[in-house]
Amino acid sequence: MKENSNIWDLLAKRTDHSLSKEEEEALERLLEEDASLRRASRLVDESQVKMDTHLLEETMNRTWYKVEAGMKTEKKHRSMLLIRRYAVAACIATLFVLGGLLGYQTWSKPDMLIVMNQGKEALLFTLPDNSKVWLGGGSRLKYPDKLSARDREVYLEGEAFFDVKKDNGRTFQVITDIVEVKVLGTRFDVKVSKSEKMAEVVLESGSVQLNECNETGEGVVLRPGEMGRVKQQSGIEVHHVDLQLYTTWKDKYMNIESQKMENVMFMLSKRYHTEIRIEGDDLKEEIFSGRFDIEQSLDNIFETISLMTPIHYQQQADGTYLVTPK
């Protein structure tokens, strides 16, 4: 008897008290030899509940759906698991959690959580490892519900600012379609534009390593105050930048200190997700300082700016703004 292949049947039979004496002895022998099976056995015992036939079927279907949704496997592997679906009933999800049971750990994947920001304001939340994320409007972050692997991996579409909690021995990776960012503990901004096939990574503190997707090599290491711009099949360019231009979009208040009007409009365009064009070279070079509550409308901010700098603004038919000298 191939004991590992029969463990499912033995556990299932024990739940309805149909084990023969020989099968009971075989199950006890397996439990004595493998600590992970003993843990599985205890969890299965604890998970048994009394329910009518209709409720049992509903629970089994819901449980299996959760397990199957988190699995990425070849068709033949899924077929083998489907054969066992009803044999283990409601305890099947518990068995998969153990990760080392019967070699199935290579087939199952951890549950992935998805956070989407459909608004315009930055959405602040904390990851399971206590790292903080400010997710930009229209952006999406996917991550495992337990960042327990050696390499902490999250998947980003759009823009996010990360404040990564340092964890010696475990790296943190932000994976996008264009660039992969690897860190140990740092603060940085990542913005991905699918339409332009470009990604920008701006480092505020610590250090990060950038690698183009599907490219081998050591990549490029950024230092604080640097931006790494990655274009598909064009390599990585590194520039020194003003951090204020790229990291204030996430804050409730926008503090602007002695910035050119051109830079002010760039910051506002990032915050309000709209294009702002300036006409007139002199106006672009105008120096401006101020503090704005970004919960107010863009029109209100323009009105405030116009009290200190002679500008005229107008929203265009396509939703963008044109700023001209008054």
N, C-alpha and C positions, 0 to 999 in steps of 0.2 A: 504494500500500500504506500503510495506517495503521499506522505503525511501532509506536506504543505498544500498539495492540491485539494485535500479533503477538509482543511481547517474551516472553510466556509460552511460546508455541510454540517460539520460537527457542532459549530457554534449555533447555527440555525436550529438544529435538532434539539440542542439543549434548551433553547428558549421555549419550545413546546413540549418538553419532557419526553421526547421520543428516542432518546439515546439508548442503544443496547449496551450491555455490560462491556462488551469488547470495545465498542466505540467510546464509551466513557473512559476506559483505561487508556485508549489511544490519545484522547484529548488531554487527560491528565499528564501523560508523558510529554506531549508537546508543550504544555504550559510550564512544566518543570524545566524544560531545556531552553526556553526562550522568554526573557523578561518582557519583551515588547508584547508577546502574545498574552502574558499574564495581565498586563495593563489593559489590553484590548478586552480580555474576558471580564475584568472588573467593570469597565465602562459599559459593556453590553448589558451586564446584569443590572447596572444602575439605570440604564435607559429604558428598560421594559416598563410598559404601561398597559393598563386595561382599556380597551376601546372597542366600539362596535365595528363591524366589517366595513361599512362605508367610510368611517373616519380613518381606519387603518389604511385603506387604499389611497385616500387623499393625502395622508401623511407620507406614505411611501413615495407617491409621485412627486410631492413637493421636495422631499429630502433628496431624491435621486436627481431632480432637476438642478438643485444647488450643487451637487457633486459633479454632475456632468458639465455644467456651465463653467466650472473651474478647471476642466481637464482639456488638454490638447494632446491628442494621441492618434495613432494610426487606426484605420477602420477595424483591422483585425483585433487590436487590443480592446477597443470599445465593445466589440461583439462578445469577447470573452467575459467582460464585466456585465454586459446585459444578461447573459445566461444566469449570473449569480444575483441579479437584481432582486427578485422576490424571495430568494432563499434566505437572505440576511435581513430583509424587511427594513424596519426603521433604524436598525443599528448600523447600517452600512456607512452612513456619514461619519459616525464615531470611529469606525475602523480606518477610514482614510486619513483622519486627523493624526493618527499615530505616526505616519510618515515612514516608518521602517517596516511595516507589516507586510510580509510575504513578497517583498521586492516591488511593491506598487508605487514606491515613492518616485520613481523615474517617470511615471505616467501622469501623476497628479500635479496641479499647480495651485499655489495659494490663492485664496479669493482676492480679487482686485477691486479696489474702491475707486470711484471716479468722482472728482469734484469739478463742477462746471460753474463758471461765473458768467451769468447771462446779463448782468448789469454793467454799469460803467465804473462804479467805485471798486477799489481794490478789496478783495476778499481775503481776510486774514484767518488762518487756521493752523493747527499744530498737528504734525505727523506723529505716528506712534512712537518714534524715537525721540520726541520732544524738539525736533527741528521745526522752525516756523517758516511758513510760506505765505507770501502776499501774491494772490493770483489776480492777474489783470483781467479787465473786462473782455468777454468773448473768448477767454482762455479755458483750457481744460488740463487737469493733472490726474494721472492714474498711478496708483501705488498699491502694494500689497497691504492687507489689513494688519499684517504683522511684519515689520521690517526686521526680521530675525536672522536673515541670511548674512553671510560674511560681508557681502557687498550690498549695501542699501541702494536700491534702484527705483527711480520714479520716472514717469514718462510724461513729457510736456508737449502741449500744442498751444502756441500763443506766447504769452509773456508771464514771467513770474520772478519774484525776488525771493531768494533763499537765505535764511539765517540758519546754517547747519550746526547742529550740536556735535561737538567733537567726541568721537568714540574711538579710542586707541584700538587699532587692529581692524577696524571696519571702515571701509571707504564709503562715500556717498556719491552716487552717479545720477546725473540728469541726462536722460536719453531722449533725443529728438530725431526727426527724419534727416537732419542735416549734420548735427554735431552731437558729440557725447562729452559731458563735462564731469570730470572726476575730482573729488575734493576729500579732505579729512575734516576740516572745521573752518568755516569761512562765511562771508556775506557777499553775495553776488547776484547779478540780474541776468536773466536769459530771455531773449526775445527771438521768436522764430516767425519768419514770413514765408509761407508756402508759395504765395504768388510770385515773390521775388527769388525764391529758392535760396534764401539767405538766413543766417542766424547771427545774432550779436550777443556776446557775453561780456559784461562789464563787472570788474572785480573791485569791491569796496575794501575788503580786508582779507588776510590770509593768502592762499594761493590755490589756483585751480589748473588742471591740465585739460587741454582741448584736443580732441581727436575727431577728424572727419569720419563720418560713418562709412563703414566698409573699407577703411584705409588702415594699413598696418604702420607700425612705427611708434615712436615715443610721444608724438604730438607736440604741442606748444604749451609752455607754462606761462601763465599770466601773473603779473605782480599788481599790487594795489594801484588803482588809478589808470589801469590799462583796459582797453577794449580789444577783444578778439573778434574779428568779422570773418565769417566763414561763408563762402559761396560754393555751391556744389561744383566739383571738378575744377575749382580755381584756387584751392589752397586756403591758408589762414593768414589774414593780415592783422597786425597788432599796432594799435595807436594809443597814445596818451590822450585822455579825455577829461573833461570836467565832470566829476561824479554827480554834481548837483543836477546836471541836465538829464541824467539817466536813472536816478534812483528816487527822486522826490514824488513820482507819480503815485506811489503806494501810501504816502502819508496823508493824514487828514488836513494838515496845513502845508501849503507850499510857500517856503521861505526863499525869496529871491534876493540875492545879495550882489549888487553891482554887475548885473548881466546886460549884455547887449539885447536890444529889443528882438533881434532875430532869434537869440537863444530863449528868450522868454516865450515867444510864440511856439518854438519847438517844444518846450516843456508843456505848454498848455495843449498842444496838439496831441501829445502822448497821453495826457491825463483825460482829455475829452474825446479821444479817438476820432478826430476829424482833422482835415487838412486846413492849415492857416497860411495864407500867402501874404507877403508884405511887398508893397510897391514903394520904391524910393530907397536908394542906397544910404542916404543920410538917416532915414528912419530906422533902418536895420542896425545902424551903428549907435543909435541912441542908448544911453546907459539908464537902467531902471533897477530900483530896489523896492521890495514890497512883500507883504504877507497876505496870502489868500486862504480862505476857508474853501476847500474844494467841493464842499457839499452844495455850494451855491451854483447857479447857472453860469455858463460861459458868457452870456450877455451881461450879467452883473459884473463879472470880472473885467470885461472890456470897458464898461462904464467907469469902474474904479480907476483903471489905467488912464482913461481919457481925462480924468481930473488932474493928473500929474503930468501927462505927456499929450501933446496935441495930436490925437489920432482920430480917424474915422473908420468904423468897421461896418461891414455889410455881409449878411449871409447870402450865399449864392443859391441858385436853383438846385444845384446838386448837393446842398448841405454843407459845403465848405465855406470858409470865411475869407474875405479880402480886407486887409488892413492898409489904409493909405494915410498920408499926412493930412492934417486938418487945415 
